[in-house]
Amino acid sequence: MAENFLTAKNILIGLNATSKKDAINKMSQKLEENGIVTDSKKFSADVMERESLTTTGIGNNIAIPHGKSSSVKEASFIFAKNQTPLEWNSLDGSPVDIIFLMAVRSDDVGKDHLKMLAKLSGKLMDDDFVATIKKENDPQKLVEIFSKD
């Protein structure tokens, strides 16, 4: 994703979350540490509110939770691989261990959010891309994989 929506510091390999909410909380805290959100608790609550509307588990052990929040300073996303699969009410019923958490500013009129989602969705339709990200655990190599068009 050439726009630098993903950087190595926003990649968490071996996340040790015990539930969907725990994963979102831990990923939100990392976004706060990295200066992308100002309040991880508020951002996490906004994401969980969005989660209550419809599942973001898209199948194939992947989820794309996202939230618009006033605590987001810049549109970004964080990528995590959880150590154990989590229940996510996925469309195909599969548990999730690959998580893309998108952070979008509340005043974003869809531009950044839709750009990120379109790029990510396109990549996730490519079976080779999915197989590659499931195998790769080096954050720098993952950034390179994501930035290829």
C-alpha positions as CSV (number, residue, x, y, z in Angstrom):
1,M,0.0,0.0,0.0
2,A,2.1,2.7,-1.4
3,E,0.4,5.5,0.7
4,N,2.3,4.2,3.7
5,F,-0.8,3.2,5.6
6,L,1.2,0.3,7.0
7,T,4.7,0.6,8.6
8,A,6.8,-2.1,10.4
9,K,6.0,-0.5,13.8
10,N,2.3,-1.2,13.0
11,I,2.8,-5.0,12.6
12,L,2.3,-7.2,15.6
13,I,3.5,-10.8,15.1
14,G,2.5,-13.2,17.9
15,L,-0.3,-11.1,19.4
16,N,-1.5,-12.8,22.6
17,A,-5.2,-11.8,22.6
18,T,-7.8,-14.0,24.2
19,S,-10.9,-12.5,22.5
20,K,-11.9,-10.2,19.7
21,K,-12.3,-7.3,22.3
22,D,-8.9,-8.1,23.8
23,A,-7.3,-8.1,20.3
24,I,-8.9,-4.7,19.4
25,N,-7.8,-3.3,22.8
26,K,-4.2,-4.4,22.4
27,M,-4.0,-3.2,18.8
28,S,-5.5,0.1,19.8
29,Q,-2.9,0.5,22.6
30,K,-0.2,0.0,20.0
31,L,-1.7,2.6,17.7
32,E,-1.6,5.0,20.7
33,E,2.0,4.1,21.5
34,N,2.8,4.9,17.8
35,G,1.1,8.3,17.9
36,I,-1.7,7.4,15.5
37,V,-4.6,7.6,18.0
38,T,-4.7,9.9,21.0
39,D,-6.9,7.7,23.2
40,S,-6.8,4.0,22.7
41,K,-9.8,3.3,25.0
42,K,-12.0,5.7,23.1
43,F,-10.8,4.3,19.7
44,S,-11.3,0.7,21.0
45,A,-14.9,1.6,22.1
46,D,-15.6,3.1,18.7
47,V,-14.3,0.0,16.9
48,M,-16.4,-2.3,19.2
49,E,-19.5,-0.2,18.5
50,R,-18.9,-0.7,14.8
51,E,-18.3,-4.4,15.4
52,S,-21.8,-4.7,17.0
53,L,-23.4,-3.6,13.8
54,T,-22.1,-6.4,11.5
55,T,-19.2,-8.8,11.5
56,T,-15.8,-7.8,10.1
57,G,-14.7,-11.4,9.9
58,I,-14.4,-11.8,6.2
59,G,-13.5,-15.5,6.2
60,N,-10.3,-17.4,5.6
61,N,-9.2,-16.6,9.2
62,I,-9.1,-12.9,8.4
63,A,-10.9,-9.9,10.0
64,I,-10.9,-6.2,9.1
65,P,-12.3,-4.4,12.1
66,H,-12.4,-0.6,11.7
67,G,-13.6,2.5,13.4
68,K,-14.1,6.1,12.8
69,S,-13.0,8.0,15.8
70,S,-12.2,11.5,16.9
71,S,-9.1,10.0,18.7
72,V,-7.5,9.1,15.3
73,K,-4.9,11.6,14.2
74,E,-4.1,10.0,10.8
75,A,-5.7,7.3,8.7
76,S,-3.7,4.1,9.2
77,F,-4.0,0.5,9.9
78,I,-2.3,-2.1,12.1
79,F,-1.7,-5.7,11.1
80,A,-1.6,-8.5,13.7
81,K,-1.2,-12.2,13.7
82,N,-2.7,-13.7,16.9
83,Q,-1.0,-16.7,18.5
84,T,-4.4,-18.6,18.7
85,P,-7.5,-18.3,16.5
86,L,-10.2,-16.1,17.9
87,E,-14.0,-16.4,17.6
88,W,-15.1,-13.5,15.4
89,N,-18.6,-14.5,14.0
90,S,-16.9,-14.7,10.6
91,L,-19.0,-15.0,7.4
92,D,-17.6,-18.5,6.8
93,G,-17.6,-19.4,10.5
94,S,-13.8,-19.6,10.7
95,P,-11.9,-18.3,13.7
96,V,-9.6,-15.4,13.1
97,D,-5.9,-15.1,13.6
98,I,-5.0,-12.4,10.9
99,I,-6.4,-9.0,11.9
100,F,-6.2,-5.7,10.0
101,L,-7.5,-2.9,12.3
102,M,-8.2,0.2,10.4
103,A,-8.1,3.6,12.1
104,V,-10.1,6.4,10.4
105,R,-10.6,10.0,11.5
106,S,-14.2,10.8,12.3
107,D,-14.1,13.7,9.9
108,D,-12.9,11.5,7.0
109,V,-15.5,11.7,4.3
110,G,-14.7,8.2,3.1
111,K,-11.6,9.0,1.0
112,D,-8.9,7.5,3.2
113,H,-11.1,4.8,4.6
114,L,-12.4,3.6,1.2
115,K,-8.9,3.8,-0.4
116,M,-7.5,1.6,2.4
117,L,-10.4,-0.8,2.2
118,A,-10.3,-1.1,-1.6
119,K,-6.6,-1.7,-1.7
120,L,-6.7,-4.3,1.1
121,S,-9.8,-6.1,-0.2
122,G,-8.2,-6.3,-3.6
123,K,-5.1,-7.9,-2.2
124,L,-7.1,-10.3,0.0
125,M,-8.8,-11.7,-3.0
126,D,-5.4,-12.9,-4.2
127,D,-4.8,-16.4,-2.8
128,D,-1.1,-16.1,-3.3
129,F,-1.0,-12.8,-1.3
130,V,-3.0,-14.3,1.5
131,A,-0.8,-17.4,1.6
132,T,2.3,-15.2,1.7
133,I,1.2,-13.0,4.6
134,K,0.1,-16.0,6.5
135,K,3.6,-17.5,6.2
136,E,5.7,-14.3,6.6
137,N,6.6,-13.1,10.1
138,D,9.2,-10.5,9.4
139,P,7.6,-7.0,9.8
140,Q,9.9,-5.4,7.2
141,K,9.2,-8.1,4.6
142,L,5.5,-7.8,5.3
143,V,5.6,-4.0,4.6
144,E,7.3,-4.8,1.3
145,I,4.7,-7.4,0.5
146,F,1.9,-4.9,1.2
147,S,3.5,-2.1,-0.8
148,K,3.8,-4.2,-4.0
149,D,1.1,-3.3,-6.5
